[in-house]
Amino acid sequence: MTTRLLMGCEYQALVDTISGDTLGYEALARFQTLEGQAVAPNSLFERLHHNPAQLARVELAAKACQLRHAPLADKLFLNIDPHSLQGLDDDWFEALAQRGNITIELIENTCINDAVIATELAHRLQHHGIRVALDDAGAPHALLSLPLLAQVDCIKFDRHWLDLLQDDCQRTLFEHLLGFARETGKTTVLEGIETQEQLTLARRLGLDMVQGFLFRERFIRQIPDTPLELNFQAQPD
């Protein structure tokens, strides 16, 4: 079954917790049907995992689109699924490094094998001088890999921490993770900031940057216009 979509991207602001300045952007893939109906990226990439070659093709096309439209003067964070980059030669990594001021966010693993793949990719990226961030740290679905946590340059804490911080034990854990990041020179980001109260909390905890819909007026959206043809197996009745 052939599915035809249009692909674009959105850049969400990464904001300095103290000054409120926009320090950079996280690039996110956006998809829609030819009729203009939005397609959820998470569900699309979940289906793509059943076809590794197609996953790699879409992931690389998305990164090319995001690099092409990105604001050049700012820090740029790119999400990458570690499974999609297996087998790439060094030329791709060298071309990525030439952009400068770039950080690759590795989607946090959900099994031991994912942790191994992500750690190997992190080593390869850092070998080419590219900073690496652990994305969605602490998300309910994620397995926290301590070797990967120790290796990365930046920790992006999942939005679920905003609820967990109401619990004394969880708050203590979070504060110790922040302390570890500070002592080892890692940048910290808290995702999912939607209110001024949450921003004040992030500032009080000492995070470096925040992002979320509180800053949606700073988002940059590139209208989906890149054709994408995908082949999926028909779902059984």
Contacts in CASP RR format, 6 or more apart in sequence:
PFRMAT RR
TARGET T0000
AUTHOR 0000-0000-0000
METHOD contacts of the structure
MODEL  1
MTTRLLMGCEYQALVDTISGDTLGYEALARFQTLEGQAVAPNSLFERLHH
NPAQLARVELAAKACQLRHAPLADKLFLNIDPHSLQGLDDDWFEALAQRG
NITIELIENTCINDAVIATELAHRLQHHGIRVALDDAGAPHALLSLPLLA
QVDCIKFDRHWLDLLQDDCQRTLFEHLLGFARETGKTTVLEGIETQEQLT
LARRLGLDMVQGFLFRERFIRQIPDTPLELNFQAQPD
1 231 0 8 1.000
1 232 0 8 1.000
1 233 0 8 1.000
1 234 0 8 1.000
2 229 0 8 1.000
2 230 0 8 1.000
2 231 0 8 1.000
3 229 0 8 1.000
3 230 0 8 1.000
3 231 0 8 1.000
3 232 0 8 1.000
4 33 0 8 1.000
4 34 0 8 1.000
4 227 0 8 1.000
4 228 0 8 1.000
4 229 0 8 1.000
4 230 0 8 1.000
5 31 0 8 1.000
5 32 0 8 1.000
5 33 0 8 1.000
5 34 0 8 1.000
5 39 0 8 1.000
5 224 0 8 1.000
5 227 0 8 1.000
5 228 0 8 1.000
5 229 0 8 1.000
5 230 0 8 1.000
6 31 0 8 1.000
6 32 0 8 1.000
6 33 0 8 1.000
6 34 0 8 1.000
6 36 0 8 1.000
6 224 0 8 1.000
6 225 0 8 1.000
6 226 0 8 1.000
6 227 0 8 1.000
6 228 0 8 1.000
7 29 0 8 1.000
7 30 0 8 1.000
7 31 0 8 1.000
7 58 0 8 1.000
7 61 0 8 1.000
7 62 0 8 1.000
7 65 0 8 1.000
7 224 0 8 1.000
7 226 0 8 1.000
7 227 0 8 1.000
7 228 0 8 1.000
8 29 0 8 1.000
8 30 0 8 1.000
8 31 0 8 1.000
8 62 0 8 1.000
8 65 0 8 1.000
8 69 0 8 1.000
8 222 0 8 1.000
8 223 0 8 1.000
8 224 0 8 1.000
8 225 0 8 1.000
8 226 0 8 1.000
9 27 0 8 1.000
9 28 0 8 1.000
9 29 0 8 1.000
9 30 0 8 1.000
9 62 0 8 1.000
9 65 0 8 1.000
9 66 0 8 1.000
9 69 0 8 1.000
9 221 0 8 1.000
9 222 0 8 1.000
10 27 0 8 1.000
10 28 0 8 1.000
10 30 0 8 1.000
10 219 0 8 1.000
10 220 0 8 1.000
10 221 0 8 1.000
10 222 0 8 1.000
11 25 0 8 1.000
11 26 0 8 1.000
11 27 0 8 1.000
11 28 0 8 1.000
11 69 0 8 1.000
11 70 0 8 1.000
11 71 0 8 1.000
11 219 0 8 1.000
11 220 0 8 1.000
11 221 0 8 1.000
11 222 0 8 1.000
12 25 0 8 1.000
12 26 0 8 1.000
12 28 0 8 1.000
12 211 0 8 1.000
12 212 0 8 1.000
12 215 0 8 1.000
12 219 0 8 1.000
13 22 0 8 1.000
13 24 0 8 1.000
13 25 0 8 1.000
13 211 0 8 1.000
13 212 0 8 1.000
13 215 0 8 1.000
13 218 0 8 1.000
13 219 0 8 1.000
14 22 0 8 1.000
14 23 0 8 1.000
14 24 0 8 1.000
14 25 0 8 1.000
14 26 0 8 1.000
14 75 0 8 1.000
14 77 0 8 1.000
14 189 0 8 1.000
14 209 0 8 1.000
14 210 0 8 1.000
14 211 0 8 1.000
15 21 0 8 1.000
15 22 0 8 1.000
15 23 0 8 1.000
15 209 0 8 1.000
15 210 0 8 1.000
15 211 0 8 1.000
15 215 0 8 1.000
15 218 0 8 1.000
16 22 0 8 1.000
16 23 0 8 1.000
16 208 0 8 1.000
16 209 0 8 1.000
17 199 0 8 1.000
17 202 0 8 1.000
17 203 0 8 1.000
17 206 0 8 1.000
17 207 0 8 1.000
17 208 0 8 1.000
17 209 0 8 1.000
17 210 0 8 1.000
18 203 0 8 1.000
22 74 0 8 1.000
22 215 0 8 1.000
22 218 0 8 1.000
23 74 0 8 1.000
23 75 0 8 1.000
23 209 0 8 1.000
24 71 0 8 1.000
24 74 0 8 1.000
24 75 0 8 1.000
24 76 0 8 1.000
24 77 0 8 1.000
25 70 0 8 1.000
25 71 0 8 1.000
25 74 0 8 1.000
25 75 0 8 1.000
25 76 0 8 1.000
25 77 0 8 1.000
25 220 0 8 1.000
26 77 0 8 1.000
26 78 0 8 1.000
26 79 0 8 1.000
26 105 0 8 1.000
26 211 0 8 1.000
27 66 0 8 1.000
27 70 0 8 1.000
27 76 0 8 1.000
27 77 0 8 1.000
27 78 0 8 1.000
27 79 0 8 1.000
28 41 0 8 1.000
28 79 0 8 1.000
29 41 0 8 1.000
29 62 0 8 1.000
29 65 0 8 1.000
29 66 0 8 1.000
29 79 0 8 1.000
30 38 0 8 1.000
30 41 0 8 1.000
30 221 0 8 1.000
30 222 0 8 1.000
30 224 0 8 1.000
31 38 0 8 1.000
31 39 0 8 1.000
31 41 0 8 1.000
31 44 0 8 1.000
31 224 0 8 1.000
31 228 0 8 1.000
32 38 0 8 1.000
32 39 0 8 1.000
32 224 0 8 1.000
33 39 0 8 1.000
45 55 0 8 1.000
45 58 0 8 1.000
45 81 0 8 1.000
47 232 0 8 1.000
48 54 0 8 1.000
48 55 0 8 1.000
48 58 0 8 1.000
48 230 0 8 1.000
49 55 0 8 1.000
49 83 0 8 1.000
50 233 0 8 1.000
51 231 0 8 1.000
51 232 0 8 1.000
52 83 0 8 1.000
52 84 0 8 1.000
52 86 0 8 1.000
54 230 0 8 1.000
54 231 0 8 1.000
55 81 0 8 1.000
55 83 0 8 1.000
55 84 0 8 1.000
56 84 0 8 1.000
56 85 0 8 1.000
56 86 0 8 1.000
58 84 0 8 1.000
58 228 0 8 1.000
58 230 0 8 1.000
59 80 0 8 1.000
59 81 0 8 1.000
59 84 0 8 1.000
59 85 0 8 1.000
60 84 0 8 1.000
60 92 0 8 1.000
61 226 0 8 1.000
61 228 0 8 1.000
63 78 0 8 1.000
63 80 0 8 1.000
63 96 0 8 1.000
65 222 0 8 1.000
65 226 0 8 1.000
66 76 0 8 1.000
66 78 0 8 1.000
67 76 0 8 1.000
67 78 0 8 1.000
67 96 0 8 1.000
67 99 0 8 1.000
69 222 0 8 1.000
70 76 0 8 1.000
71 220 0 8 1.000
74 101 0 8 1.000
75 101 0 8 1.000
75 102 0 8 1.000
75 103 0 8 1.000
76 99 0 8 1.000
76 101 0 8 1.000
76 102 0 8 1.000
76 103 0 8 1.000
77 102 0 8 1.000
77 103 0 8 1.000
77 104 0 8 1.000
77 105 0 8 1.000
77 133 0 8 1.000
78 102 0 8 1.000
78 103 0 8 1.000
78 104 0 8 1.000
78 105 0 8 1.000
79 105 0 8 1.000
79 107 0 8 1.000
79 135 0 8 1.000
80 104 0 8 1.000
80 105 0 8 1.000
80 106 0 8 1.000
80 107 0 8 1.000
80 121 0 8 1.000
81 107 0 8 1.000
82 106 0 8 1.000
82 107 0 8 1.000
82 114 0 8 1.000
82 117 0 8 1.000
82 118 0 8 1.000
82 120 0 8 1.000
82 121 0 8 1.000
83 114 0 8 1.000
83 117 0 8 1.000
85 92 0 8 1.000
85 121 0 8 1.000
86 117 0 8 1.000
90 128 0 8 1.000
93 124 0 8 1.000
93 125 0 8 1.000
93 127 0 8 1.000
93 128 0 8 1.000
93 130 0 8 1.000
94 128 0 8 1.000
96 102 0 8 1.000
96 104 0 8 1.000
96 128 0 8 1.000
96 130 0 8 1.000
97 128 0 8 1.000
97 129 0 8 1.000
97 130 0 8 1.000
102 130 0 8 1.000
102 131 0 8 1.000
103 130 0 8 1.000
103 131 0 8 1.000
103 132 0 8 1.000
103 133 0 8 1.000
103 153 0 8 1.000
103 154 0 8 1.000
104 125 0 8 1.000
104 130 0 8 1.000
104 131 0 8 1.000
104 132 0 8 1.000
104 133 0 8 1.000
105 132 0 8 1.000
105 133 0 8 1.000
105 134 0 8 1.000
105 135 0 8 1.000
105 156 0 8 1.000
106 118 0 8 1.000
106 121 0 8 1.000
106 122 0 8 1.000
106 132 0 8 1.000
106 133 0 8 1.000
106 134 0 8 1.000
106 135 0 8 1.000
106 148 0 8 1.000
106 152 0 8 1.000
107 118 0 8 1.000
107 135 0 8 1.000
107 136 0 8 1.000
108 118 0 8 1.000
108 134 0 8 1.000
108 135 0 8 1.000
108 136 0 8 1.000
108 137 0 8 1.000
108 138 0 8 1.000
108 139 0 8 1.000
108 142 0 8 1.000
108 143 0 8 1.000
108 144 0 8 1.000
108 145 0 8 1.000
109 115 0 8 1.000
109 117 0 8 1.000
109 118 0 8 1.000
109 142 0 8 1.000
109 143 0 8 1.000
109 145 0 8 1.000
109 148 0 8 1.000
110 141 0 8 1.000
110 142 0 8 1.000
110 143 0 8 1.000
111 143 0 8 1.000
112 143 0 8 1.000
114 143 0 8 1.000
115 143 0 8 1.000
115 145 0 8 1.000
115 147 0 8 1.000
115 148 0 8 1.000
118 145 0 8 1.000
118 148 0 8 1.000
119 145 0 8 1.000
119 147 0 8 1.000
119 148 0 8 1.000
119 151 0 8 1.000
122 132 0 8 1.000
122 148 0 8 1.000
122 151 0 8 1.000
122 152 0 8 1.000
123 151 0 8 1.000
125 131 0 8 1.000
125 132 0 8 1.000
126 132 0 8 1.000
126 151 0 8 1.000
126 153 0 8 1.000
131 153 0 8 1.000
131 154 0 8 1.000
132 151 0 8 1.000
132 152 0 8 1.000
132 153 0 8 1.000
132 154 0 8 1.000
133 152 0 8 1.000
133 153 0 8 1.000
133 154 0 8 1.000
133 155 0 8 1.000
133 156 0 8 1.000
133 187 0 8 1.000
133 189 0 8 1.000
134 148 0 8 1.000
134 149 0 8 1.000
134 152 0 8 1.000
134 154 0 8 1.000
134 155 0 8 1.000
134 156 0 8 1.000
135 156 0 8 1.000
136 142 0 8 1.000
136 156 0 8 1.000
136 158 0 8 1.000
136 191 0 8 1.000
137 144 0 8 1.000
137 149 0 8 1.000
137 155 0 8 1.000
137 156 0 8 1.000
137 157 0 8 1.000
137 158 0 8 1.000
137 177 0 8 1.000
138 144 0 8 1.000
138 157 0 8 1.000
138 158 0 8 1.000
138 160 0 8 1.000
138 161 0 8 1.000
139 158 0 8 1.000
139 160 0 8 1.000
140 160 0 8 1.000
142 158 0 8 1.000
149 155 0 8 1.000
150 184 0 8 1.000
152 186 0 8 1.000
153 186 0 8 1.000
153 187 0 8 1.000
154 186 0 8 1.000
154 187 0 8 1.000
154 188 0 8 1.000
154 189 0 8 1.000
155 177 0 8 1.000
155 181 0 8 1.000
155 186 0 8 1.000
155 187 0 8 1.000
155 188 0 8 1.000
155 189 0 8 1.000
156 188 0 8 1.000
156 189 0 8 1.000
156 190 0 8 1.000
156 191 0 8 1.000
157 174 0 8 1.000
157 177 0 8 1.000
157 188 0 8 1.000
157 189 0 8 1.000
157 190 0 8 1.000
157 191 0 8 1.000
157 207 0 8 1.000
158 191 0 8 1.000
159 190 0 8 1.000
159 191 0 8 1.000
159 192 0 8 1.000
161 170 0 8 1.000
161 174 0 8 1.000
161 190 0 8 1.000
162 190 0 8 1.000
162 192 0 8 1.000
162 193 0 8 1.000
162 198 0 8 1.000
162 201 0 8 1.000
164 170 0 8 1.000
164 171 0 8 1.000
164 174 0 8 1.000
165 171 0 8 1.000
165 174 0 8 1.000
165 201 0 8 1.000
174 205 0 8 1.000
175 205 0 8 1.000
178 188 0 8 1.000
178 205 0 8 1.000
178 206 0 8 1.000
178 207 0 8 1.000
180 186 0 8 1.000
181 187 0 8 1.000
181 188 0 8 1.000
182 188 0 8 1.000
187 208 0 8 1.000
187 209 0 8 1.000
188 206 0 8 1.000
188 207 0 8 1.000
188 208 0 8 1.000
188 209 0 8 1.000
189 207 0 8 1.000
189 208 0 8 1.000
189 209 0 8 1.000
189 210 0 8 1.000
189 211 0 8 1.000
190 202 0 8 1.000
190 205 0 8 1.000
190 207 0 8 1.000
190 209 0 8 1.000
190 210 0 8 1.000
190 211 0 8 1.000
191 210 0 8 1.000
191 211 0 8 1.000
191 212 0 8 1.000
192 198 0 8 1.000
192 210 0 8 1.000
192 211 0 8 1.000
192 212 0 8 1.000
192 213 0 8 1.000
193 199 0 8 1.000
193 202 0 8 1.000
193 210 0 8 1.000
193 211 0 8 1.000
193 212 0 8 1.000
193 213 0 8 1.000
193 214 0 8 1.000
193 215 0 8 1.000
194 212 0 8 1.000
194 213 0 8 1.000
194 214 0 8 1.000
195 214 0 8 1.000
196 214 0 8 1.000
198 214 0 8 1.000
199 210 0 8 1.000
199 214 0 8 1.000
202 210 0 8 1.000
END
